[in-house]
Amino acid sequence: QVQLVESGGGLVQAGGSLRLSCAASGRTFSSWSMGWFRQAPGKEREFVAAIRWSGDSTYYADSVKGRFTISRDNAKNTVYLQMNSLKPEDTAVYYCAARVDGVINYSRARRPNAYDYWGQGTQVTVSS
């Protein structure tokens, strides 16, 4: 049974930073590609960032490129999203997702239906 649990969300002022974590259960985490998505009220879920199972490839939405960094620690079964220079428009519920066959490229990484498992989400609120 795969479980993904996000943490690290909260309220921060514009220009501030947060680091989200996603802890995964499952013996084969190191073979999963992982993604972060977000969903603001009244909007569709949108791609934020993804990382290949090996950690050697990362993908970002244009809106967060240069500000957010995705990383993983396979020894801890955890994927991270470091968010810097936060803006009010980054306010959303952030979800992590897992693709267990690990096969991912930029096109596939951006599609929610490319992922097999999802966490429950963590709220990020950026005040102006």
Backbone as CSV, one residue per row, in Angstrom:
resi,resn,N_x,N_y,N_z,CA_x,CA_y,CA_z,C_x,C_y,C_z
1,GLN,0.843,-1.187,0.000,0.000,0.000,0.000,0.882,1.242,0.000
2,VAL,0.676,2.099,-0.957,1.460,3.320,-1.069,0.727,4.458,-0.373
3,GLN,1.442,5.146,0.479,0.899,6.348,1.119,1.885,7.491,0.958
4,LEU,1.361,8.661,0.661,2.157,9.876,0.532,1.608,10.891,1.520
5,VAL,2.483,11.450,2.339,2.054,12.399,3.361,2.881,13.667,3.237
6,GLU,2.206,14.760,2.870,2.876,16.045,2.740,2.907,16.778,4.080
7,SER,3.912,17.609,4.240,4.020,18.475,5.409,4.839,19.703,5.038
8,GLY,4.817,20.685,5.926,5.642,21.868,5.723,4.910,23.093,5.228
9,GLY,3.635,22.957,4.939,2.881,24.116,4.492,2.641,25.092,5.636
10,GLY,2.120,26.263,5.290,1.833,27.263,6.302,1.605,28.613,5.693
11,LEU,1.629,29.629,6.568,1.428,31.006,6.158,2.778,31.717,6.151
12,VAL,3.073,32.400,5.062,4.347,33.106,4.931,4.117,34.410,4.184
13,GLN,4.946,35.390,4.470,4.843,36.661,3.748,5.484,36.551,2.380
14,ALA,5.033,37.385,1.483,5.627,37.431,0.150,7.135,37.673,0.272
15,GLY,7.882,36.932,-0.544,9.334,37.001,-0.495,9.958,35.976,0.423
16,GLY,9.138,35.328,1.227,9.629,34.329,2.155,9.835,32.967,1.514
17,SER,10.174,32.000,2.361,10.482,30.643,1.895,9.761,29.611,2.739
18,LEU,9.490,28.481,2.121,8.976,27.302,2.800,9.619,26.079,2.151
19,ARG,9.723,25.010,2.923,10.145,23.726,2.351,9.077,22.697,2.645
20,LEU,8.518,22.154,1.586,7.546,21.086,1.708,8.250,19.745,1.662
21,SER,7.707,18.799,2.409,8.208,17.432,2.392,7.069,16.490,2.051
22,CYS,7.416,15.407,1.415,6.446,14.355,1.102,7.092,13.029,1.482
23,ALA,6.587,12.441,2.541,7.105,11.159,3.012,6.285,10.032,2.396
24,ALA,6.972,9.067,1.830,6.305,7.984,1.122,6.535,6.659,1.815
25,SER,5.501,5.850,1.837,5.659,4.456,2.267,5.841,3.618,1.020
26,GLY,6.524,2.526,1.159,6.746,1.681,-0.009,8.205,1.347,-0.165
27,ARG,8.483,0.084,-0.410,9.868,-0.390,-0.431,10.631,0.040,-1.666
28,THR,9.898,0.440,-2.703,10.571,0.716,-3.973,10.519,2.196,-4.319
29,PHE,10.504,3.043,-3.306,10.438,4.485,-3.545,11.534,4.943,-4.494
30,SER,12.701,4.367,-4.389,13.832,4.820,-5.208,13.600,4.613,-6.703
31,SER,12.606,3.829,-7.063,12.303,3.615,-8.484,11.121,4.451,-8.968
32,TRP,10.554,5.260,-8.082,9.395,6.079,-8.447,9.836,7.460,-8.912
33,SER,9.202,7.977,-9.922,9.331,9.398,-10.212,8.258,10.148,-9.422
34,MET,8.602,11.341,-8.981,7.731,12.084,-8.070,7.425,13.475,-8.624
35,GLY,6.240,13.937,-8.337,5.857,15.270,-8.783,5.175,16.065,-7.689
36,TRP,5.209,17.377,-7.864,4.440,18.295,-7.023,3.456,19.048,-7.922
37,PHE,2.242,19.135,-7.446,1.190,19.905,-8.111,0.576,20.848,-7.088
38,ARG,-0.190,21.808,-7.567,-0.911,22.691,-6.659,-2.270,23.022,-7.242
39,GLN,-3.168,23.374,-6.335,-4.516,23.732,-6.759,-5.019,24.886,-5.906
40,ALA,-5.293,25.992,-6.553,-5.869,27.167,-5.891,-7.384,27.092,-5.990
41,PRO,-8.084,27.762,-5.088,-9.557,27.726,-5.118,-10.104,28.154,-6.479
42,GLY,-11.008,27.350,-7.010,-11.643,27.668,-8.278,-10.788,27.412,-9.507
43,LYS,-9.608,26.840,-9.305,-8.718,26.579,-10.439,-8.419,25.094,-10.549
44,GLU,-7.941,24.714,-11.726,-7.561,23.332,-11.946,-6.213,23.042,-11.269
45,ARG,-5.989,21.783,-11.017,-4.702,21.367,-10.467,-3.632,21.604,-11.517
46,GLU,-2.519,22.219,-11.107,-1.479,22.528,-12.066,-0.135,21.959,-11.628
47,PHE,0.650,21.634,-12.605,1.984,21.077,-12.397,2.910,22.135,-11.809
48,VAL,3.747,21.708,-10.871,4.749,22.595,-10.281,6.160,22.106,-10.606
49,ALA,6.446,20.851,-10.240,7.800,20.326,-10.439,7.762,18.809,-10.384
50,ALA,8.772,18.183,-10.959,8.881,16.730,-10.920,10.350,16.337,-10.921
51,ILE,10.604,15.138,-10.435,11.962,14.615,-10.393,11.939,13.147,-10.776
52,ARG,12.864,12.775,-11.633,12.967,11.412,-12.090,13.429,10.513,-10.940
53,TRP,13.167,9.231,-11.075,13.483,8.296,-9.999,14.953,8.371,-9.594
54,SER,15.822,8.602,-10.557,17.256,8.621,-10.283,17.724,9.959,-9.729
55,GLY,16.869,10.967,-9.795,17.260,12.291,-9.343,18.075,13.069,-10.342
56,ASP,18.361,12.487,-11.503,19.240,13.162,-12.459,18.509,14.087,-13.412
57,SER,17.189,14.066,-13.351,16.410,14.980,-14.185,15.312,15.612,-13.346
58,THR,15.167,16.907,-13.491,14.098,17.637,-12.820,13.366,18.491,-13.844
59,TYR,12.112,18.780,-13.562,11.250,19.525,-14.477,10.466,20.541,-13.660
60,TYR,10.272,21.722,-14.240,9.593,22.796,-13.527,8.597,23.507,-14.433
61,ALA,7.529,23.980,-13.816,6.643,24.896,-14.513,7.353,26.234,-14.676
62,ASP,7.056,26.923,-15.740,7.703,28.209,-15.990,7.451,29.184,-14.845
63,SER,6.303,29.084,-14.213,5.929,30.039,-13.167,6.771,29.909,-11.900
64,VAL,7.461,28.781,-11.737,8.249,28.579,-10.509,9.729,28.403,-10.797
65,LYS,10.097,28.332,-12.055,11.489,28.090,-12.424,12.378,29.195,-11.859
66,GLY,13.453,28.785,-11.219,14.371,29.743,-10.616,14.026,30.092,-9.185
67,ARG,12.831,29.734,-8.745,12.412,30.017,-7.361,12.225,28.748,-6.538
68,PHE,11.751,27.685,-7.181,11.481,26.417,-6.490,12.525,25.386,-6.898
69,THR,12.827,24.482,-5.967,13.750,23.390,-6.244,13.184,22.094,-5.694
70,ILE,13.098,21.103,-6.545,12.654,19.784,-6.119,13.884,18.900,-5.901
71,SER,13.822,18.078,-4.857,14.922,17.157,-4.580,14.347,15.931,-3.895
72,ARG,15.182,14.923,-3.746,14.727,13.700,-3.101,15.843,13.089,-2.286
73,ASP,15.435,12.372,-1.251,16.365,11.587,-0.431,15.803,10.178,-0.396
74,ASN,16.361,9.299,-1.225,15.817,7.946,-1.324,16.043,7.146,-0.042
75,ALA,17.046,7.497,0.722,17.280,6.799,1.987,16.179,7.104,3.001
76,LYS,15.529,8.256,2.836,14.457,8.652,3.751,13.077,8.532,3.113
77,ASN,13.026,8.023,1.893,11.735,7.900,1.186,10.995,9.232,1.164
78,THR,11.714,10.297,0.880,11.132,11.629,0.970,11.516,12.469,-0.242
79,VAL,10.562,13.239,-0.716,10.814,14.220,-1.755,10.499,15.598,-1.171
80,TYR,11.267,16.585,-1.594,11.157,17.932,-1.044,10.827,18.944,-2.137
81,LEU,10.222,20.029,-1.716,10.041,21.176,-2.597,10.455,22.414,-1.820
82,GLN,11.623,22.945,-2.154,12.094,24.182,-1.549,11.522,25.350,-2.339
83,MET,10.794,26.208,-1.648,10.117,27.317,-2.313,10.663,28.634,-1.776
84,ASN,11.302,29.386,-2.631,11.871,30.674,-2.279,11.167,31.795,-3.034
85,SER,11.352,33.005,-2.559,10.768,34.182,-3.215,9.286,33.976,-3.490
86,LEU,8.592,33.536,-2.482,7.176,33.210,-2.655,6.349,34.446,-2.966
87,LYS,5.329,34.217,-3.783,4.431,35.269,-4.228,3.006,34.925,-3.812
88,PRO,2.143,35.929,-3.667,0.745,35.614,-3.322,0.094,34.636,-4.292
89,GLU,0.479,34.681,-5.548,-0.106,33.759,-6.527,0.365,32.317,-6.359
90,ASP,1.315,32.075,-5.456,1.720,30.703,-5.134,0.774,30.068,-4.109
91,THR,-0.156,30.841,-3.569,-1.101,30.318,-2.597,-1.942,29.210,-3.211
92,ALA,-1.955,28.051,-2.561,-2.672,26.884,-3.081,-2.493,25.731,-2.100
93,VAL,-3.238,24.670,-2.351,-2.955,23.388,-1.709,-1.947,22.663,-2.596
94,TYR,-0.871,22.215,-1.979,0.207,21.540,-2.711,0.119,20.033,-2.465
95,TYR,0.188,19.287,-3.568,0.080,17.832,-3.516,1.348,17.198,-4.079
96,CYS,1.775,16.118,-3.451,2.810,15.325,-4.105,2.158,14.094,-4.730
97,ALA,2.831,13.568,-5.719,2.304,12.452,-6.494,3.443,11.528,-6.893
98,ALA,3.103,10.261,-7.066,4.103,9.251,-7.400,3.719,8.500,-8.661
99,ARG,4.714,8.308,-9.502,4.555,7.424,-10.665,5.470,6.247,-10.424
100,VAL,4.882,5.082,-10.201,5.677,3.979,-9.662,6.522,3.272,-10.721
101,ASP,6.234,3.444,-11.994,7.127,2.813,-12.973,8.307,3.714,-13.304
102,GLY,8.306,4.927,-12.750,9.465,5.791,-12.885,9.645,6.452,-14.233
103,VAL,8.848,6.067,-15.219,9.053,6.561,-16.574,8.472,7.954,-16.696
104,ILE,9.326,8.910,-16.976,8.857,10.290,-16.982,9.715,11.132,-17.904
105,ASN,9.089,12.091,-18.542,9.774,13.133,-19.289,8.998,14.417,-19.045
106,TYR,9.405,15.517,-19.668,8.777,16.792,-19.339,7.293,16.785,-19.671
107,SER,6.948,16.224,-20.818,5.552,16.205,-21.232,4.710,15.388,-20.264
108,ARG,5.186,14.215,-19.926,4.431,13.336,-19.044,4.388,13.894,-17.623
109,ALA,5.447,14.494,-17.178,5.529,14.986,-15.807,4.443,16.019,-15.498
110,ARG,4.012,16.738,-16.528,3.067,17.830,-16.325,1.624,17.366,-16.223
111,ARG,1.349,16.112,-16.542,-0.031,15.631,-16.590,-0.392,14.919,-15.291
112,PRO,-1.446,15.393,-14.603,-1.863,14.714,-13.369,-2.185,13.241,-13.587
113,ASN,-2.739,12.896,-14.733,-3.128,11.500,-14.945,-1.938,10.593,-15.227
114,ALA,-0.725,11.143,-15.238,0.478,10.317,-15.396,0.930,9.701,-14.070
115,TYR,0.305,10.108,-12.974,0.723,9.665,-11.645,-0.266,8.662,-11.066
116,ASP,0.287,7.756,-10.272,-0.515,6.656,-9.746,-1.071,6.932,-8.353
117,TYR,-0.349,7.673,-7.545,-0.748,7.892,-6.159,-0.579,9.369,-5.808
118,TRP,-1.442,9.815,-4.896,-1.451,11.213,-4.472,-1.509,11.318,-2.960
119,GLY,-0.915,12.387,-2.452,-1.068,12.697,-1.050,-2.329,13.503,-0.799
120,GLN,-2.531,13.873,0.458,-3.754,14.573,0.832,-3.628,16.084,0.676
121,GLY,-2.409,16.571,0.515,-2.188,17.988,0.275,-1.821,18.759,1.524
122,THR,-1.109,19.857,1.330,-0.757,20.765,2.418,-0.968,22.192,1.936
123,GLN,-1.572,23.015,2.776,-1.931,24.369,2.392,-0.725,25.298,2.495
124,VAL,-0.515,26.064,1.444,0.484,27.136,1.446,-0.245,28.447,1.185
125,THR,-0.069,29.401,2.095,-0.694,30.706,1.938,0.382,31.774,1.999
126,VAL,0.434,32.607,0.969,1.435,33.671,0.886,0.691,35.004,0.972
127,SER,1.006,35.769,1.997,0.343,37.054,2.179,1.155,38.168,1.526
128,SER,0.447,39.168,1.051,1.118,40.289,0.376,1.510,41.383,1.354
